[in-house]
Amino acid sequence: MNKKFEKSRRKILREEYEQTKPIDLKAWEEAMLENHSYYDIDILEKANKKTNEGIKYWEERYANASGNMGKWYCQIRINRLKKKLKHYEN
């Protein structure tokens, strides 16, 4: 009984939110980015910290690799890690 009540309550809240959300979302998003861009950068740096460390490690290993196969393997690892980086979405 509680689950049905909770679902209906959430549905009502969602509908109310849809009716009251800002009309000009683009302007609102731009204002938010202007005011809090430093905060977003901190979040991205924190999210990408481990991935950046991995990229740095494999780039050092790539520089010290002796043969083509070693460099090839390191480059594959670097490319995979760079795909995992989180970025701003335009």
Phi, psi and chi 1 to 4 in degrees:
 res  aa     phi    psi   chi1   chi2   chi3   chi4
   1 MET       -  -39.9 -168.6   65.3  154.1      -
   2 ASN   -67.4  -35.3  -73.5  -24.4      -      -
   3 LYS   -64.5  -42.1  -72.0 -176.5  179.7 -179.1
   4 LYS   -64.3  -41.9  -72.9 -176.0  178.5 -179.4
   5 PHE   -63.1  -43.0  175.4   74.2      -      -
   6 GLU   -64.3  -41.5 -175.1   66.0   23.7      -
   7 LYS   -62.9  -44.6  -77.5 -175.0  178.0 -179.5
   8 SER   -67.2  -38.2   62.7      -      -      -
   9 ARG   -63.0  -43.6 -172.9  179.5   74.3   81.1
  10 ARG   -63.2  -39.4  -73.0 -178.2 -174.4  170.0
  11 LYS   -62.4  -44.1 -176.6  178.5  178.0 -177.6
  12 ILE   -63.2  -44.4  -67.5  168.3      -      -
  13 LEU   -62.9  -40.2  -70.2  173.2      -      -
  14 ARG   -62.4  -44.3 -116.9 -170.8  -29.2 -109.1
  15 GLU   -63.6  -40.6  -71.3  171.1   -5.7      -
  16 GLU   -63.9  -40.4  -72.6  175.4    3.3      -
  17 TYR   -64.1  -43.2  172.2   76.0      -      -
  18 GLU   -59.7  -35.2  -70.4  -65.4  -35.2      -
  19 GLN   -75.4  -29.9  -67.6  172.3   -2.9      -
  20 THR  -102.1    0.9   60.0      -      -      -
  21 LYS   -72.4  155.2   77.8  178.8  167.0 -178.3
  22 PRO   -58.7  143.0  -13.9   19.4      -      -
  23 ILE   -74.0  -46.8  -63.8  169.7      -      -
  24 ASP   -95.7   83.6 -170.9    8.3      -      -
  25 LEU   -66.7  -36.0  -71.9  176.4      -      -
  26 LYS   -62.5  -46.8 -173.9  170.9 -176.6  172.6
  27 ALA   -63.6  -39.0      -      -      -      -
  28 TRP   -63.9  -44.1 -178.4   78.5      -      -
  29 GLU   -64.0  -41.0  -72.7  174.5   -3.3      -
  30 GLU   -62.9  -41.4  -72.1  174.2   -1.8      -
  31 ALA   -64.0  -39.9      -      -      -      -
  32 MET   -65.8  -41.0  -70.2  -56.5  -67.6      -
  33 LEU   -67.5  -36.8  -77.7  176.3      -      -
  34 GLU   -63.7  -43.0  -76.6  179.6   12.7      -
  35 ASN   -78.4  -28.1  -64.4  -25.1      -      -
  36 HIS  -127.7   26.1  -58.5  -69.3      -      -
  37 SER   -64.3  -34.6   60.5      -      -      -
  38 TYR   -62.7  -35.9   63.5   91.5      -      -
  39 TYR   -67.9  -41.7 -178.3   69.6      -      -
  40 ASP   -63.8  -39.9  -64.8  -23.3      -      -
  41 ILE   -64.1  -41.3  -68.8  170.2      -      -
  42 ASP   -61.6  -40.6  -70.2  -18.3      -      -
  43 ILE   -64.3  -44.0  -69.8  172.5      -      -
  44 LEU   -64.3  -42.3  -75.9  175.6      -      -
  45 GLU   -62.7  -39.9  -74.0  177.7   -1.5      -
  46 LYS   -66.8  -41.6 -174.5  175.9 -179.5 -178.1
  47 ALA   -68.2  -32.2      -      -      -      -
  48 ASN   -95.6    2.0  -69.2  -29.8      -      -
  49 LYS   -57.3  -52.1 -177.6  178.9  179.8 -175.2
  50 LYS   -65.5  -39.8 -169.6  171.9 -177.8  178.9
  51 THR   -65.7  -41.4  -52.7      -      -      -
  52 ASN   -64.1  -37.4  -76.8  -28.3      -      -
  53 GLU   -63.9  -40.6  -70.9  172.8   -2.5      -
  54 GLY   -63.7  -41.9      -      -      -      -
  55 ILE   -62.8  -43.7  -69.2  171.6      -      -
  56 LYS   -61.3  -43.2 -175.0  177.0  178.0 -176.6
  57 TYR   -60.1  -48.2  169.4   77.6      -      -
  58 TRP   -71.1  -29.2  -76.0  106.2      -      -
  59 GLU   -68.4  -38.1  -75.4  176.3  -15.5      -
  60 GLU   -65.3  -41.5  -71.4  173.8    4.1      -
  61 ARG   -66.2  -35.5 -147.4  148.2  151.8 -153.4
  62 TYR   -63.4  -40.5  178.9   83.7      -      -
  63 ALA   -66.0  -29.6      -      -      -      -
  64 ASN   -97.7    0.5  -63.4  -30.7      -      -
  65 ALA   -67.0  141.2      -      -      -      -
  66 SER   -91.5  -30.3   60.2      -      -      -
  67 GLY  -126.3  176.3      -      -      -      -
  68 ASN   -64.9  -38.9  -72.0  -21.6      -      -
  69 MET   -65.4  -39.5  -69.5  -59.7  -74.2      -
  70 GLY   -64.2  -42.9      -      -      -      -
  71 LYS   -67.3  -39.4  -71.2 -174.1  177.3 -170.3
  72 TRP   -60.9  -46.5  169.8   76.7      -      -
  73 TYR   -62.5  -44.5 -179.5   74.1      -      -
  74 CYS   -62.7  -40.9  -68.2      -      -      -
  75 GLN   -65.2  -37.5 -170.0   61.6   47.8      -
  76 ILE   -61.7  -44.8  -72.3  175.6      -      -
  77 ARG   -62.3  -42.1  -60.4  -67.2  -63.3  177.5
  78 ILE   -63.0  -45.4  -68.5  168.5      -      -
  79 ASN   -62.1  -41.4  -69.2  -17.5      -      -
  80 ARG   -64.4  -40.8  -75.9 -175.3 -175.6  168.8
  81 LEU   -68.6  -37.0  -71.5  171.8      -      -
  82 LYS   -66.4  -30.0  -76.0 -174.6  177.5  179.2
  83 LYS   -68.7  -26.1  -75.7 -178.6 -175.6  177.4
  84 LYS   -80.9  -13.9  -72.4 -176.0  179.6 -178.9
  85 LEU   -60.4  139.5  -73.6  174.6      -      -
  86 LYS   -91.9  137.4  -66.5  167.0 -179.4   60.5
  87 HIS  -130.3  168.3  -60.3  -75.1      -      -
  88 TYR   -67.7  146.0  -76.7  115.2      -      -
  89 GLU  -104.2  127.8  -68.5 -175.4   15.0      -
  90 ASN   -80.8      -  -65.6  -27.7      -      -
